[in-house]
Amino acid sequence: MATTATKNNDSVWSMVRLGLILAIYAVAACTVLAIVNNITAPVIAANQQRKANEAMRAVFAEADDFADPATNLCGTSTSGSSTIDNIKLAKAGGKVIGAVVQITGPTYDHSTIMVGMDINGTITGMQYLENTDTPGFGQKGSDPTFKLASGQTFYGQFAGKKAADGFVAGSTFDAISGATITSNGIAALMTDAADVMASALKEYK
């Protein structure tokens, strides 16, 4: 009987000891992850901001400054299918000449793009910040080596287009062959981007 009790006590202690060891490892792992996150999070955020700033200047080269609009227009778009991540008024010599918007929404998977539009409703440029669509198909949209029949990149073709004409894949802009869902997704993002920029610019016309 004593031997059996001793074995049972050893078994219980072994389980407790294993639990304590696992708990210590878990605490240590969480601590390391927290430290790594605290170190890398600011770097990642800074890189994302730098990339966004570069994209703003790429899609609105005539602007020498970017400022917040009077009203916060960030959040879910009016269509409900995309998210307005950021919007800025584009200025030159202190005068508002247009706007830029960072917008995210579903394509085949999802994409984040930066779009610029001048005060007359002409698109000044579009750049991808993120594209997680299918390689070889939807990712052609952000590929600088992929050229449409016109010789332009997919994203480059939007510069100079009038927002009032609408964005319809295969009609008002060239779709990516074999990537209909991606093309339609970008059409929806461009539409939402133009709408929110028009709202931001209406008081400056």
Residue frames as a rotation matrix with the C-alpha (Angstrom) as fourth column:
MET 1
0.568 0.823 0.000 0.00
0.823 -0.568 0.000 0.00
0.000 0.000 -1.000 0.00
ALA 2
0.442 -0.481 -0.757 2.79
0.176 -0.781 0.599 2.42
-0.880 -0.398 -0.261 0.94
THR 3
-0.625 -0.711 0.322 4.51
0.412 0.050 0.910 1.71
-0.663 0.701 0.262 -2.37
THR 4
-0.157 0.669 0.726 1.30
0.973 -0.020 0.228 2.44
0.167 0.743 -0.648 -4.28
ALA 5
0.775 0.449 -0.445 0.76
0.564 -0.809 0.166 5.71
-0.285 -0.379 -0.880 -2.37
THR 6
0.005 -0.878 -0.479 4.34
0.158 -0.473 0.867 6.74
-0.987 -0.080 0.136 -3.01
LYS 7
-0.673 -0.219 0.706 3.92
0.687 0.168 0.707 6.08
-0.273 0.961 0.038 -6.74
ASN 8
0.310 0.881 0.358 0.70
0.932 -0.356 0.070 8.10
0.190 0.312 -0.931 -6.80
ASN 9
0.683 -0.117 -0.721 2.40
0.311 -0.847 0.432 11.00
-0.661 -0.519 -0.542 -5.00
ASP 10
-0.428 -0.904 -0.006 5.32
0.277 -0.137 0.951 10.86
-0.860 0.406 0.309 -7.44
SER 11
-0.416 0.354 0.838 2.88
0.909 0.129 0.396 10.86
0.032 0.926 -0.375 -10.36
VAL 12
0.696 0.708 -0.118 1.00
0.718 -0.693 0.070 13.89
-0.032 -0.134 -0.991 -9.02
TRP 13
0.389 -0.639 -0.664 4.23
0.135 -0.673 0.727 15.75
-0.911 -0.373 -0.176 -8.32
SER 14
-0.591 -0.611 0.527 5.48
0.568 0.148 0.810 14.95
-0.572 0.778 0.259 -11.84
MET 15
0.047 0.715 0.698 2.31
0.964 -0.215 0.156 16.44
0.261 0.665 -0.699 -13.33
VAL 16
0.840 0.243 -0.485 2.58
0.428 -0.845 0.319 19.54
-0.333 -0.476 -0.814 -11.14
ARG 17
-0.020 -0.951 -0.307 6.24
0.204 -0.305 0.930 19.96
-0.979 -0.044 0.200 -12.00
LEU 18
-0.543 -0.122 0.831 5.49
0.817 0.148 0.557 19.59
-0.191 0.981 0.019 -15.74
GLY 19
0.492 0.822 0.287 2.72
0.846 -0.529 0.064 22.16
0.205 0.211 -0.956 -15.44
LEU 20
0.680 -0.309 -0.665 5.05
0.223 -0.777 0.589 24.59
-0.698 -0.549 -0.460 -13.67
ILE 21
-0.415 -0.891 0.182 7.76
0.402 0.000 0.916 24.10
-0.816 0.453 0.358 -16.30
LEU 22
-0.282 0.402 0.871 5.25
0.949 -0.017 0.314 24.70
0.141 0.915 -0.377 -19.12
ALA 23
0.774 0.601 -0.197 3.95
0.631 -0.759 0.163 27.81
-0.051 -0.250 -0.967 -17.36
ILE 24
0.271 -0.776 -0.570 7.49
0.175 -0.542 0.822 29.17
-0.946 -0.323 -0.011 -16.98
TYR 25
-0.635 -0.485 0.601 8.19
0.631 0.123 0.766 28.53
-0.445 0.866 0.228 -20.67
ALA 26
0.152 0.797 0.584 4.91
0.958 -0.265 0.113 30.23
0.245 0.542 -0.804 -21.65
VAL 27
0.816 0.114 -0.567 5.69
0.367 -0.860 0.355 33.30
-0.447 -0.498 -0.743 -19.53
ALA 28
-0.152 -0.965 -0.213 9.21
0.211 -0.242 0.947 33.47
-0.966 0.099 0.240 -20.95
ALA 29
-0.518 0.005 0.855 7.93
0.844 0.164 0.510 33.13
-0.138 0.986 -0.089 -24.54
CYS 30
0.551 0.805 0.220 5.32
0.817 -0.574 0.054 35.86
0.170 0.150 -0.974 -24.01
THR 31
0.595 -0.411 -0.691 7.93
0.223 -0.742 0.632 38.14
-0.772 -0.530 -0.350 -22.47
VAL 32
-0.514 -0.829 0.221 10.30
0.399 -0.003 0.917 37.65
-0.760 0.559 0.332 -25.42
LEU 33
-0.239 0.509 0.827 7.49
0.958 -0.019 0.288 38.26
0.162 0.861 -0.483 -27.93
ALA 34
0.777 0.549 -0.309 6.46
0.610 -0.778 0.153 41.43
-0.156 -0.307 -0.939 -26.10
ILE 35
0.181 -0.813 -0.553 10.05
0.131 -0.537 0.833 42.71
-0.975 -0.223 0.010 -26.14
VAL 36
-0.665 -0.415 0.621 10.46
0.614 0.172 0.771 41.89
-0.427 0.894 0.140 -29.84
ASN 37
0.171 0.835 0.523 7.13
0.965 -0.249 0.083 43.57
0.200 0.490 -0.848 -30.63
ASN 38
0.757 0.094 -0.647 8.11
0.382 -0.867 0.320 46.71
-0.531 -0.490 -0.692 -28.73
ILE 39
-0.250 -0.934 -0.253 11.33
0.116 -0.289 0.950 46.88
-0.961 0.208 0.181 -30.71
THR 40
-0.795 -0.140 0.590 9.91
0.550 0.244 0.799 46.07
-0.256 0.960 -0.117 -34.16
ALA 41
0.179 0.981 0.080 6.48
0.937 -0.145 -0.319 47.78
-0.301 0.132 -0.944 -34.01
PRO 42
0.468 -0.004 -0.884 7.86
0.021 -1.000 0.015 51.35
-0.883 -0.026 -0.468 -34.22
VAL 43
-0.636 -0.758 -0.143 10.16
-0.193 -0.023 0.981 50.34
-0.747 0.652 -0.132 -37.07
ILE 44
-0.596 0.506 0.623 7.30
0.780 0.549 0.301 48.73
-0.190 0.666 -0.722 -38.99
ALA 45
0.456 0.821 -0.343 5.06
0.729 -0.566 -0.385 51.74
-0.510 -0.074 -0.857 -38.38
ALA 46
0.115 -0.513 -0.851 7.78
-0.222 -0.848 0.481 54.12
-0.968 0.134 -0.212 -39.55
ASN 47
-0.859 -0.438 0.266 8.37
0.105 0.359 0.927 52.08
-0.502 0.824 -0.263 -42.72
GLN 48
-0.206 0.877 0.433 4.63
0.961 0.265 -0.079 52.03
-0.184 0.400 -0.898 -43.46
GLN 49
0.572 0.399 -0.717 4.41
0.368 -0.906 -0.210 55.79
-0.733 -0.144 -0.665 -42.99
ARG 50
-0.349 -0.788 -0.508 7.45
-0.281 -0.429 0.859 56.36
-0.894 0.443 -0.071 -45.22
LYS 51
-0.812 0.083 0.577 5.91
0.512 0.575 0.638 54.16
-0.279 0.814 -0.510 -47.90
ALA 52
0.232 0.973 0.020 2.61
0.921 -0.212 -0.328 56.04
-0.315 0.095 -0.944 -47.65
ASN 53
0.371 -0.165 -0.914 4.37
0.006 -0.984 0.180 59.42
-0.929 -0.072 -0.364 -47.88
GLU 54
-0.726 -0.685 -0.062 6.29
-0.120 0.037 0.992 58.29
-0.677 0.728 -0.109 -50.96
ALA 55
-0.537 0.607 0.585 3.07
0.830 0.505 0.238 57.04
-0.151 0.613 -0.775 -52.54
MET 56
0.449 0.709 -0.543 1.30
0.594 -0.691 -0.412 60.38
-0.668 -0.138 -0.732 -51.88
ARG 57
0.029 -0.531 -0.847 4.04
-0.390 -0.786 0.480 62.25
-0.920 0.317 -0.230 -53.69
ALA 58
-0.863 -0.342 0.371 4.04
0.146 0.535 0.832 59.67
-0.483 0.772 -0.412 -56.49
VAL 59
-0.278 0.847 0.454 0.29
0.954 0.297 0.030 60.02
-0.110 0.441 -0.891 -57.15
PHE 60
0.856 0.511 0.073 0.26
0.516 -0.850 -0.101 63.82
0.011 0.125 -0.992 -56.81
ALA 61
-0.010 -0.996 0.084 3.64
0.999 -0.014 -0.040 65.09
0.041 0.084 0.996 -57.97
GLU 62
-0.093 0.008 0.996 2.45
0.384 -0.922 0.043 68.72
0.919 0.386 0.082 -58.30
ALA 63
0.876 0.480 0.058 1.72
0.116 -0.326 0.938 68.99
0.469 -0.815 -0.341 -54.57
ASP 64
-0.190 -0.960 0.206 4.34
-0.112 -0.188 -0.976 70.42
0.975 -0.209 -0.071 -52.24
ASP 65
-0.856 -0.026 0.517 2.38
-0.516 -0.027 -0.856 69.77
0.036 -0.999 0.009 -49.05
PHE 66
-0.349 0.770 -0.534 -0.35
0.201 0.619 0.759 67.53
0.915 0.158 -0.371 -47.70
ALA 67
-0.850 0.109 0.516 -2.77
-0.499 -0.483 -0.719 68.54
0.171 -0.869 0.465 -44.95
ASP 68
-0.781 0.624 -0.014 -5.69
0.558 0.688 -0.464 67.02
-0.280 -0.370 -0.886 -43.06
PRO 69
-0.445 0.720 0.533 -9.16
0.295 -0.444 0.846 68.00
0.845 0.534 -0.015 -44.28
ALA 70
-0.549 0.284 0.786 -11.44
-0.702 -0.667 -0.249 69.92
0.454 -0.688 0.566 -41.94
THR 71
0.469 0.784 0.407 -13.66
-0.880 0.455 0.136 66.86
-0.078 -0.422 0.903 -41.49
ASN 72
-0.568 -0.639 0.519 -12.42
-0.609 0.750 0.257 63.39
-0.554 -0.170 -0.815 -40.61
LEU 73
0.314 0.692 -0.651 -13.52
-0.949 0.226 -0.219 61.22
-0.004 0.686 0.727 -43.52
CYS 74
-0.695 -0.631 -0.346 -11.64
-0.612 0.771 -0.176 58.07
0.378 0.089 -0.922 -42.52
GLY 75
-0.408 0.546 0.731 -13.52
-0.488 0.547 -0.680 54.85
-0.772 -0.634 0.044 -41.80
THR 76
-0.328 0.370 0.869 -15.95
0.614 0.783 -0.102 52.75
-0.718 0.501 -0.484 -43.81
SER 77
-0.998 -0.057 -0.023 -16.67
0.015 -0.592 0.806 54.13
-0.060 0.804 0.592 -47.27
THR 78
-0.398 0.909 -0.122 -20.16
-0.827 -0.413 -0.382 55.16
-0.398 -0.052 0.916 -48.31
SER 79
-0.022 0.361 -0.932 -20.48
-0.746 0.616 0.255 51.94
0.666 0.701 0.256 -50.32
GLY 80
0.610 0.227 0.760 -19.64
-0.763 0.430 0.484 49.92
-0.216 -0.874 0.435 -47.20
SER 81
0.981 -0.187 -0.059 -17.24
0.150 0.912 -0.382 47.68
0.126 0.366 0.922 -49.12
SER 82
0.132 -0.985 0.112 -13.94
0.583 -0.014 -0.812 49.43
0.801 0.173 0.573 -48.39
THR 83
0.600 -0.032 -0.799 -12.12
0.749 -0.329 0.576 51.34
-0.281 -0.944 -0.173 -45.68
ILE 84
0.675 -0.397 0.622 -10.74
0.037 -0.824 -0.566 54.86
0.737 0.406 -0.541 -46.00
ASP 85
0.350 -0.642 -0.682 -7.42
0.911 0.402 0.089 54.53
0.217 -0.653 0.726 -44.18
ASN 86
-0.253 -0.490 -0.834 -6.23
0.577 -0.768 0.277 58.09
-0.776 -0.412 0.477 -44.68
ILE 87
0.446 0.351 0.824 -7.08
0.868 -0.395 -0.302 61.19
0.219 0.849 -0.480 -46.67
LYS 88
-0.248 -0.603 -0.758 -5.10
0.615 -0.703 0.358 64.38
-0.749 -0.378 0.545 -47.20
LEU 89
0.904 0.398 -0.157 -5.61
0.172 -0.674 -0.719 67.61
-0.392 0.622 -0.678 -49.07
ALA 90
0.048 -0.889 0.456 -2.91
0.985 0.118 0.127 68.21
-0.166 0.443 0.881 -51.68
LYS 91
0.805 0.196 -0.560 -1.53
0.226 -0.974 -0.016 71.75
-0.548 -0.113 -0.829 -51.69
ALA 92
-0.006 -0.821 0.571 0.76
0.986 -0.099 -0.132 73.81
0.165 0.563 0.810 -53.87
GLY 93
-0.701 -0.344 0.624 1.89
0.277 -0.938 -0.207 77.24
0.657 0.028 0.753 -52.72
GLY 94
-0.946 0.324 0.005 -0.56
-0.096 -0.264 -0.960 77.03
-0.310 -0.908 0.281 -49.83
LYS 95
-0.237 0.891 -0.387 -3.55
-0.963 -0.268 -0.029 76.48
-0.130 0.366 0.922 -52.14
VAL 96
-0.138 0.290 0.947 -5.61
-0.163 0.936 -0.311 73.28
-0.977 -0.197 -0.082 -52.20
ILE 97
-0.371 -0.065 -0.926 -5.24
-0.916 -0.139 0.376 71.71
-0.153 0.988 -0.008 -55.65
GLY 98
0.024 0.406 -0.914 -6.60
-0.500 0.796 0.341 68.23
0.866 0.448 0.222 -54.95
ALA 99
0.410 0.134 0.902 -6.58
-0.885 0.297 0.358 65.32
-0.220 -0.945 0.240 -52.54
VAL 100
-0.449 -0.487 -0.749 -5.03
-0.551 0.811 -0.197 61.92
0.703 0.324 -0.633 -51.98
VAL 101
0.433 0.643 0.632 -6.61
-0.901 0.318 0.295 58.94
-0.011 -0.697 0.717 -50.27
GLN 102
-0.810 -0.562 -0.170 -5.34
-0.541 0.827 -0.154 55.61
0.228 -0.033 -0.973 -48.97
ILE 103
0.195 0.972 0.135 -8.05
-0.979 0.201 -0.037 52.99
-0.063 -0.125 0.990 -49.27
THR 104
-0.880 -0.448 0.159 -8.26
-0.453 0.891 0.004 49.25
-0.143 -0.068 -0.987 -48.54
GLY 105
0.168 0.978 0.122 -10.82
-0.864 0.205 -0.460 46.74
-0.475 -0.028 0.879 -49.76
PRO 106
0.170 -0.034 0.985 -11.49
0.084 0.996 0.019 43.34
-0.982 0.079 0.172 -51.31
THR 107
-0.141 -0.174 -0.975 -10.06
-0.981 -0.108 0.161 42.52
-0.134 0.979 -0.156 -54.71
TYR 108
0.127 0.184 -0.975 -9.46
-0.263 0.954 0.145 38.76
0.956 0.238 0.170 -55.21
ASP 109
-0.164 -0.165 -0.972 -8.05
0.925 0.318 -0.210 38.83
0.344 -0.934 0.101 -51.69
HIS 110
0.781 0.446 -0.438 -7.47
0.546 -0.828 0.131 42.46
-0.304 -0.341 -0.889 -50.73
SER 111
-0.101 -0.793 0.601 -5.49
0.868 -0.365 -0.336 45.49
0.486 0.488 0.725 -51.81
THR 112
0.431 0.112 -0.895 -4.48
0.563 -0.809 0.169 48.85
-0.705 -0.577 -0.412 -50.38
ILE 113
-0.008 -0.392 0.920 -3.97
0.951 -0.286 -0.114 51.63
0.308 0.874 0.375 -52.90
MET 114
-0.290 -0.106 -0.951 -3.13
0.419 -0.908 -0.027 55.34
-0.860 -0.406 0.308 -52.86
VAL 115
0.025 0.406 0.914 -5.09
0.992 -0.123 0.028 57.53
0.123 0.906 -0.406 -55.28
GLY 116
-0.671 -0.231 -0.705 -4.72
0.345 -0.938 -0.021 61.21
-0.656 -0.257 0.709 -56.14
MET 117
0.058 0.713 0.698 -7.34
0.994 -0.108 0.028 63.47
0.095 0.693 -0.715 -57.73
ASP 118
-0.904 -0.401 0.146 -7.13
0.395 -0.916 -0.068 67.14
0.161 -0.003 0.987 -58.63
ILE 119
-0.690 0.630 -0.356 -9.78
-0.014 -0.503 -0.864 69.70
-0.724 -0.592 0.355 -57.81
ASN 120
-0.335 0.549 -0.766 -11.34
-0.930 -0.321 0.177 69.26
-0.149 0.772 0.619 -61.27
GLY 121
0.531 0.622 0.576 -11.95
-0.590 0.759 -0.275 65.55
-0.608 -0.193 0.770 -60.73
THR 122
0.625 -0.411 -0.663 -9.04
-0.514 0.422 -0.747 64.21
0.587 0.808 0.052 -62.79
ILE 123
0.942 -0.334 0.014 -7.09
0.235 0.693 0.682 61.29
-0.237 -0.639 0.732 -61.36
THR 124
0.619 -0.778 -0.111 -3.46
-0.782 -0.596 -0.181 62.30
0.074 0.199 -0.977 -60.92
GLY 125
-0.391 -0.770 -0.504 -2.18
-0.674 0.613 -0.413 58.81
0.627 0.178 -0.758 -60.17
MET 126
0.799 0.545 0.253 -2.68
-0.581 0.592 0.559 55.47
0.155 -0.594 0.789 -58.45
GLN 127
-0.344 -0.913 -0.220 -0.15
-0.693 0.405 -0.597 53.33
0.634 -0.053 -0.772 -56.59
TYR 128
0.591 0.431 -0.682 -0.40
0.100 0.799 0.593 50.03
0.801 -0.418 0.429 -54.76
LEU 129
0.034 -0.558 0.829 0.70
-0.957 -0.257 -0.134 49.88
0.287 -0.789 -0.542 -51.13
GLU 130
-0.595 -0.175 0.784 -0.34
-0.464 0.872 -0.157 46.23
-0.656 -0.457 -0.600 -50.69
ASN 131
0.138 0.612 -0.779 -1.62
-0.962 0.268 0.041 43.51
0.234 0.744 0.626 -53.01
THR 132
-0.515 -0.295 0.805 -2.32
-0.612 0.784 -0.104 40.01
-0.600 -0.547 -0.584 -51.68
ASP 133
0.591 0.753 -0.289 -4.09
-0.725 0.339 -0.599 38.67
-0.353 0.564 0.747 -54.77
THR 134
0.800 -0.187 0.570 -3.04
0.233 0.972 -0.007 35.55
-0.553 0.139 0.821 -56.66
PRO 135
-0.159 -0.931 -0.328 0.55
-0.273 -0.277 0.921 35.57
-0.949 0.236 -0.210 -58.00
GLY 136
-0.874 -0.268 0.404 0.61
0.291 0.377 0.879 35.63
-0.388 0.886 -0.252 -61.79
PHE 137
-0.182 0.878 0.442 -2.94
0.899 -0.034 0.437 36.94
0.399 0.477 -0.783 -62.00
GLY 138
0.796 0.605 -0.031 -4.20
0.554 -0.707 0.440 39.60
0.244 -0.367 -0.898 -59.58
GLN 139
0.419 -0.704 -0.573 -0.68
0.467 -0.374 0.801 40.56
-0.779 -0.603 0.172 -58.56
LYS 140
-0.236 -0.431 0.871 -0.06
0.967 -0.196 0.165 41.74
0.100 0.881 0.463 -62.11
GLY 141
0.703 0.637 0.316 -1.93
0.599 -0.770 0.220 44.86
0.383 0.035 -0.923 -61.01
SER 142
0.915 -0.384 -0.123 0.98
-0.185 -0.671 0.718 46.02
-0.358 -0.635 -0.685 -58.87
ASP 143
0.303 -0.826 0.475 3.74
0.687 0.535 0.492 44.55
-0.660 0.177 0.730 -61.04
PRO 144
0.329 -0.201 -0.923 5.77
-0.361 -0.930 0.074 47.34
-0.873 0.308 -0.378 -62.70
THR 145
-0.758 -0.651 -0.048 7.00
-0.318 0.304 0.898 44.88
-0.570 0.696 -0.438 -65.36
PHE 146
-0.367 0.717 0.592 3.47
0.778 0.586 -0.227 43.90
-0.509 0.378 -0.773 -66.43
LYS 147
-0.847 0.048 -0.529 2.25
-0.275 -0.892 0.358 45.97
-0.455 0.449 0.769 -69.36
LEU 148
0.182 0.963 0.202 -1.21
0.115 0.183 -0.976 46.30
-0.977 0.200 -0.077 -70.86
ALA 149
0.261 -0.022 0.965 -1.78
0.939 0.238 -0.248 46.42
-0.224 0.971 0.083 -74.63
SER 150
0.960 0.151 0.234 -1.46
0.200 -0.958 -0.204 50.20
0.193 0.243 -0.951 -74.35
GLY 151
0.094 -0.995 0.039 2.08
0.367 -0.002 -0.930 49.76
0.925 0.101 0.365 -73.02
GLN 152
-0.056 -0.044 0.997 1.13
-0.740 -0.668 -0.071 51.13
0.670 -0.742 0.005 -69.61
THR 153
-0.975 -0.124 -0.184 1.22
0.050 0.685 -0.727 49.37
0.216 -0.718 -0.662 -66.28
PHE 154
-0.207 0.954 -0.217 -2.19
0.806 0.292 0.515 48.44
0.554 -0.068 -0.830 -64.86
TYR 155
0.190 0.281 -0.941 -1.94
0.883 -0.468 0.038 51.06
-0.429 -0.838 -0.337 -62.11
GLY 156
-0.703 -0.594 -0.391 -0.36
0.366 -0.774 0.517 53.66
-0.609 0.221 0.761 -64.39
GLN 157
-0.683 0.450 0.576 -3.35
0.625 -0.048 0.779 53.79
0.378 0.892 -0.248 -66.74
PHE 158
0.203 0.872 -0.446 -5.54
0.979 -0.188 0.079 55.62
-0.015 -0.453 -0.891 -64.21
ALA 159
-0.407 -0.417 -0.813 -3.61
0.436 -0.870 0.228 58.90
-0.803 -0.262 0.536 -64.35
GLY 160
-0.962 0.031 -0.271 -5.53
-0.224 -0.657 0.720 61.43
-0.156 0.753 0.639 -66.45
LYS 161
-0.595 0.801 -0.068 -8.89
0.595 0.496 0.633 59.69
0.541 0.336 -0.771 -66.20
LYS 162
-0.555 0.525 0.645 -11.97
-0.584 -0.798 0.148 61.71
0.593 -0.294 0.749 -65.22
ALA 163
-0.962 0.212 0.172 -13.68
-0.022 0.567 -0.823 60.41
-0.272 -0.796 -0.541 -62.10
ALA 164
-0.232 0.940 -0.250 -17.03
-0.696 -0.340 -0.632 61.51
-0.680 0.027 0.733 -63.59
ASP 165
-0.153 0.124 -0.980 -16.63
-0.894 0.406 0.191 58.89
0.422 0.905 0.049 -66.34
GLY 166
0.772 0.439 0.460 -16.72
-0.619 0.686 0.383 56.15
-0.147 -0.581 0.801 -63.70
PHE 167
-0.418 -0.908 0.041 -14.49
-0.897 0.419 0.142 53.14
-0.146 0.023 -0.989 -63.24
VAL 168
0.699 0.658 0.282 -15.69
-0.536 0.742 -0.402 50.07
-0.473 0.130 0.871 -65.12
ALA 169
-0.262 -0.860 0.438 -13.22
-0.304 0.505 0.808 47.28
-0.916 0.078 -0.394 -65.82
GLY 170
-0.499 -0.028 0.866 -12.95
0.679 0.609 0.411 46.57
-0.539 0.793 -0.284 -69.53
SER 171
0.473 0.713 0.518 -14.84
0.877 -0.440 -0.196 49.74
0.088 0.546 -0.833 -70.39
THR 172
0.967 -0.105 0.232 -13.40
-0.115 -0.993 0.030 52.91
0.228 -0.056 -0.972 -68.85
PHE 173
0.157 -0.972 0.175 -10.10
-0.956 -0.106 0.272 51.20
-0.246 -0.211 -0.946 -68.03
ASP 174
0.055 -0.233 -0.971 -8.27
-0.623 0.752 -0.215 48.07
0.780 0.617 -0.104 -69.18
ALA 175
0.812 0.264 0.521 -8.85
-0.572 0.537 0.620 44.97
-0.116 -0.801 0.587 -67.07
ILE 176
-0.381 -0.904 0.194 -6.19
-0.856 0.424 0.296 42.40
-0.350 -0.054 -0.935 -66.28
SER 177
0.091 0.398 -0.913 -6.73
-0.757 0.623 0.196 39.37
0.647 0.674 0.358 -68.49
GLY 178
-0.091 -0.060 -0.994 -7.66
0.253 0.964 -0.081 36.37
0.963 -0.259 -0.072 -66.35
ALA 179
-0.776 -0.183 -0.604 -8.12
0.627 -0.121 -0.770 38.50
0.068 -0.976 0.209 -63.23
THR 180
-0.247 0.790 0.561 -11.67
0.328 -0.476 0.816 39.78
0.912 0.386 -0.142 -63.53
ILE 181
0.597 0.503 -0.625 -12.34
0.728 -0.012 0.686 39.79
0.338 -0.864 -0.373 -59.78
THR 182
-0.221 -0.774 -0.593 -9.18
0.867 -0.435 0.244 41.81
-0.446 -0.460 0.767 -59.11
SER 183
-0.834 -0.109 0.541 -10.06
0.442 -0.718 0.537 44.30
0.330 0.688 0.647 -61.86
ASN 184
0.122 0.962 0.243 -13.61
0.362 -0.271 0.892 44.74
0.924 -0.021 -0.382 -60.57
GLY 185
0.451 -0.035 -0.892 -12.28
0.892 -0.006 0.452 45.12
-0.021 -0.999 0.028 -57.03
ILE 186
-0.638 -0.734 -0.231 -9.97
0.698 -0.679 0.227 47.91
-0.324 -0.016 0.946 -58.12
ALA 187
-0.528 0.543 0.652 -12.88
0.349 -0.562 0.750 49.55
0.774 0.624 0.107 -59.96
ALA 188
0.546 0.770 -0.330 -14.83
0.589 -0.073 0.805 49.59
0.596 -0.634 -0.493 -56.67
LEU 189
0.134 -0.591 -0.795 -11.84
0.908 -0.248 0.337 50.99
-0.397 -0.767 0.503 -54.76
MET 190
-0.828 -0.440 0.348 -11.27
0.555 -0.732 0.396 53.72
0.080 0.521 0.850 -57.35
THR 191
-0.101 0.888 0.448 -14.96
0.384 -0.380 0.841 54.65
0.918 0.257 -0.303 -57.21
ASP 192
0.672 0.342 -0.657 -14.97
0.715 -0.067 0.696 54.89
0.194 -0.937 -0.290 -53.41
ALA 193
-0.262 -0.863 -0.432 -11.68
0.876 -0.401 0.268 56.81
-0.404 -0.308 0.861 -53.45
ALA 194
-0.750 0.014 0.662 -13.01
0.445 -0.729 0.520 59.34
0.490 0.685 0.540 -55.96
ASP 195
0.289 0.954 0.072 -16.23
0.490 -0.213 0.845 59.78
0.822 -0.209 -0.529 -53.97
VAL 196
0.570 -0.079 -0.818 -14.49
0.802 -0.166 0.575 60.55
-0.181 -0.983 -0.031 -50.69
MET 197
-0.581 -0.809 -0.085 -12.01
0.749 -0.572 0.334 62.90
-0.319 0.130 0.939 -52.36
ALA 198
-0.426 0.527 0.735 -14.89
0.441 -0.588 0.678 64.76
0.790 0.613 0.018 -54.05
SER 199
0.633 0.683 -0.363 -16.46
0.620 -0.167 0.767 65.21
0.463 -0.711 -0.529 -50.60
ALA 200
0.187 -0.669 -0.719 -13.21
0.845 -0.263 0.465 66.59
-0.501 -0.695 0.516 -49.20
LEU 201
-0.757 -0.623 0.197 -12.74
0.614 -0.574 0.542 68.98
-0.224 0.531 0.817 -52.14
LYS 202
0.014 0.859 0.512 -16.27
0.951 -0.169 0.258 70.32
0.308 0.483 -0.819 -52.65
GLU 203
0.725 0.301 -0.620 -15.71
0.561 -0.780 0.277 73.40
-0.400 -0.549 -0.734 -50.48
TYR 204
-0.134 -0.880 -0.456 -12.58
0.192 -0.474 0.859 74.37
-0.972 0.027 0.232 -52.42
LYS 205
-0.324 0.048 0.945 -14.10
0.931 0.191 0.310 74.37
-0.166 0.980 -0.107 -55.91
